């Protein structure tokens, strides 16, 4: 007969205490290793769903974006179904009770007209199906620039004050995403308009003088005339391209080299160029045609009313998380007040009688719009002392990539 051992009560209690400590230790280990509680997981899922919905809504309120966003928004809100309407139609319905879709625009009418949240009851949702769980709802407005452009409607099986409060918050957040998307599109349109303006005002004198310089070599040096003509074609192709709003510094400098080759064909030894570029910044992305107009100004100022040689120095420096680009000439310089007016977009006329606001004002405005006011042009100049124009751009900026 096997022996029977009886553990003392103190040992049992001690074993239970050790087991409790083990459970607590394992729980701490789970937290330390990144395991989330159920509440944390729900919060994480809600945030992730909100992010996904916002990504689609930034493109505007359309049937396609509404359908993609609604699936994520319904996960945030819960409920039986979710509908998104604009002023003319139901853009999407997701969830149960698809047979109520045709009623959704009627539910939205009052909110579209008044801008107020509306509560729906059984009378607003007539249905002969006993198993239908779309019996109540809340309609909230989607507002962009103080205009109601659509509605978000959450449906459930019974009225719920919690759902109403949650829907108002979600609708407000959706409105913010739509408005941010509209601001992004306005910024893009403004940048495109500025680029069209800049392209349209590439100095006609430069084009005329370049062609005249090429023509002068046709008989005396046909090979050089051919090379210059190819440089001119490549320069105008880049300057008049219909690509994105950004380019790399390497591409911008390559086109500036073409420009300077054409100008040196015209001026000969009177134009000297120094190029000091850190290799680390060649891949930095910056607004398209941000440097070339500054170089064109420098060439004009470096040689206007100057006897002898004019020198233009282009420098690109690595500053860690930023790149600094400067264009300097040793020409006639300018009145600082004229430069201020040029940066403000006013008509400022330089000593050669030409308008200099086209390049400086345009480049300054685009830099500030993309990177903020700390990244505008810094101009150092005085009559008779030349001009130096400097700006800095971050090496990496969200939404800035070569087109």
N, C-alpha and C positions, 0 to 999 in steps of 0.2 A: 504494500500500500504506500503510495507516494506520500512524502511528507508535505504538510501544509504549513505555509509561513504566513503570519499575520503582521502586516506593516503597522508600525505605531502611527497614531493619528498625526503626530508632529511631522513625520516623514511625508504623509499624504498632503498635508498643508504646504510643506516646503516644495513638493513636486508641483502642486498647483500654482504656487507663486512663481516657480521657474518657468512654467508653461506660459503664464501671463507675461512675464518679462520677454520670453521668446516671441510671443505675438506682437508685443509693442516694438521689439527690435526689428522684426520683419516689416512692420508697418513703416518704421522710420527708414528702413532700407529701400522700400518701394518709393517713398517720397524722395529720398536722396538720389535714386536712380531715375527720376523723372516720371514716375507713375502718377497719374492724375486721379483725383477723386471723381465720383460721378458728376458732382456739381461743376467741378473744374472742366471736365470733358464737355459738358453741355455748353458751358461758357465758351470754350475753345471752338466748338462746332458752330456756335452762333456767330462768333467773330469771323471765322473762316467763311461762312456763308455770306455774311455781310460784305466782306472784302470781294468775294467773287461777284456778287450782285453789283457792287459799285464799279467794278472793272467794266462790266457791260454797259451800265447806265452812263458812263462818261462819254459814250459815243452818241448820246441823244436818245429821245423817246421814240422808238419805232417798234413795229411788230416783232422784228427779229430780236432787238435788245430787250424788249419787255418780256418776251418768252424765255430768254436765257436767264434774266434776272429774277423772274417771278418764282422759279423753282427754288432758288436760294432764299428769297424773302419768305416764302411759305414755311420753310424750315425754321426760320427765325420766329415767326408769329405763331406757328401751329395752326389750329382751326381746320375746317373742312375743305375750304377752297380759297383761292385768291384770284382776283381779276384786276387787270390794268386797262384803263380806257384813256384815249385822248378826247378831243372835242367832237370827233366824228364817228368813232367806232370802238369796238372792244378789241384791244390789241392782243390780249392773251387771257386765257382762263386755265388755271392749273389746279388740280385736286379733284374732289368728288363733285357730283351734281352738274356734269357738263350740260344737261338739258336746261339749266338755268342761265346759260351763257347769253342767250338772246335778251334776257331781262337786265343784264348788267349795265348797258348804256342808259337805260331808263333810270336805274338806281343812281347813276352818276350825274344825271341832269341837274338836280338841285345844287349839288356841290360845285359843279362846273360853273353855275351861274352865280352862286353866292360866296363861294370860297370857304364855306363852313362845313364842319364834319357832320355827317348825317347817320342816324341809327335806323336800321331796317328791322322790321318784325315779320310775323307770319303773313300779314296782309300784303306785304311787299313781295313775298316769295310764294305765291300760290303753287301748290304741288299736290298731285294725286298719288304720289308714290309713298307708301307708308314707311319704307326703309330709307328714305332720303334724309341725309343729315345736314342739308343746307336749309335752315329754318330761320336764321337771323344773320345780321351782318352790320358792318360799320364801313362807311365811305369817308375817306380823307382826301383832301386836295393835294395835288402836286404843283408847287408854285416855283416859278423861275422869273426873277426880276419883277416881282410883284404881279405876275400874271399867272392865273390858273391854267396850266397847259394839259392837265389830265387828272386822273383819280386813281387811288389805290383802294380796293374794296376787299375786306377780309370777311369770309363767311364761316359760320359755325352752326352747331345744332341747337344752341340756345343763346339768349342775350348774355353778354359778359362785359362788365365794366373794365376788367383787366385787359380784355382784348381791345377795347376802345382806346384805352390809354397807350397800350403798346403800339397800336396801328398809327396813332397820331405821331408818336416818336419816330417810327420807321418811315412814315410818309415825309416827315420833316428831314430825315437823313437822306432819303431818296431825292428830295428836292434839292438838297445841298449838292449831291453828286451830279445831278442834271445841270445845275447852275455852274459848277466847276467845269463840267464838260463844255458848256457854252462859252465860258471864259477862255478855255484852251483853244476852242475853234476861232474865237475872235482874235486871240493873240496870233494864231497861225495866219488868219486872213490879213492882219495888220502887217506881219512880217513879209508875207508874199507881196502885199501892195508896196511896201518899202523897197523890196528887191526889184519889182517892176520899175519903180521910179528910178532906182539907181542904175539899172540896165539902160533905161531910156536916156539917161543923162551921162553915159560914158562919153567923155569929151569928144565932140565931133572934130575938134582941132587935132586931137591925137590921131583919129582915124584918117583924116585928110593928110596930115603930115607924114604918117607912116606909109601910106600909099605913095606919096610923093617921093619919100626916101627910097622906097623899093623901085620906083620907076627910074630914079637916077642911076641905079646899078644895072638896069636891064642891058644896056649896051656895053658899059665898061667892065662889068663883072656879073655875067648872067648867072653863074653858080650861086653867088651870094644873094642875088635878087630872088632866086628860087628858094633858098633857105629862109630868107626873110619873109617871103610870101607864105611859106608853110607855118612859120612862127605866128604870123598875123592871123592865119586861119585858125590855128590852135587857140590863140588868145581869145578871139571873138567867140569861138565855140564854147569855151569855158565861161566867158563873161556873160553870154546870152543863153546859157543852158537853162533847162526847165526842170532841174533836179530838186533835191531837198534844200532846206534852209541852212544846212550845216555842211562843213567839209573839214578835212584834216589840214593842219598847218603845212604839211608837206605838199599837198595839192595846191594850196594857196600860194606858197612860195614858188612852186614850179610855174604857175601862171604869171607871177610877178617877174620871174626871170625872162619869160617871153616878152613881157611888156618892156623890160629894161633893154633887152637886145634890140628891140625896135627903136627905142629912144636913143640908144647909143649909135645906131645907124644914122640917125638924124644929127645928133650933137657931136659925135666923134669923141675926141679926148676931153672935151669940155665937161663931160659927165663922168664922174668917178663913183663907183659903187663899192661899199664895204658890206659884206654879209657875215654876221657872226651868230651862228645858230647852234645851240646845244642839241646833239642828236636825240637826247632823251625826250625832247618836246615835239619832235616831228609828227608823232601820232596824236597829239592833242587835237581835240575837235573844237572848232570855233565857228561862229556865223560865217556863212559864205560871203565873199567879198568884204571881209572885215579889214584886211590889211592893204589890198590893192589900191583903194581910193586914197589911203594915207600916203602910199608911195607916190601916187600920181601928184598929190599936192606937194610932196617933198621935191619931186623933180621940177615942178613948175616954180616953186619958191626957191629951190636951190640954184636955178639958172636965171630967173627973171631979174633983170636990172643988175646982173653981176658980171663983172669983168673977169675973165679967166675961168678957172676950173670951179665947178660946183660939185660937192660931195654929198652923197646920200648914204646913210648907214642904217642897215636893218639888223636889229638884234633880237634874238629869242633866247631867254634865260630860264633855266630850271630852278624853281623856288620851292621844291618839295611837292606840296599838293597843288601848286599853281604854276602856270607859265606866264612870264612877263614878256610882252612884245613891244618893241619901241621902233619908231621910224624917225630919223633925225636928219636935218639938212643944215648946211652952213650958209644959207642964202640970206635974203633980205629981212626975214622975220616979219612979225605982224604986230599990230596994236592989240594988246590983250583984251581990250573991250570988243574989238571986232571978232576975236575968237569966241568970247563969251556969247555974243549975238549969234554966231554960227552954230554953236552947240545948242542954243535955245531954239534953233530952227528959223531964225530971222535971216534976212538977206544981208550978208556981209561981203563986201567987195574988197579983194586984196589989192596990193600995189600994182599988179599987172592988169587990173581992171576986170578980173574974172570973179565969178561967184564961187566962194570956197565952202559955202554951207552945205552943198550937195553931199560931199564926202564926209566931212567931220560930223555934221548933225545927224546924218543917216546912220553912220557907224555907231556913234555914241548912243543913239536911241535904241538901236537893236541890242547892243551889249547890255544896257540897263534893263531892257525888257526880259532878256533871257537869264541874266545872272544876278540882277539887283543893282541898286544905285552905287554900291561900292566898286562896281566893275566898269564904270564909264571911262571915257577918255580923260587923261591928264595931259594938258598942253602947257609946255614951257616955251615962252617966246617973248621977244621984245624987238622993236625996230633995229635992224642992223646986226642982230645977234643970232639969227637962225631960228629954227623951230624944232622942238622935240615932242613927239606925241607918243604916249605910253598907255598901255592898258594891260590888265591881268585877267586871265581866265582860269577857272579851276580845271585840273586835269580830267576830273570825272564829275559830271553833273547829270542828274536825272532827266531823262527825256531828250538829252543832247547826244545825237549820234549822226555820223555822216550819211547824207542822202544819196 
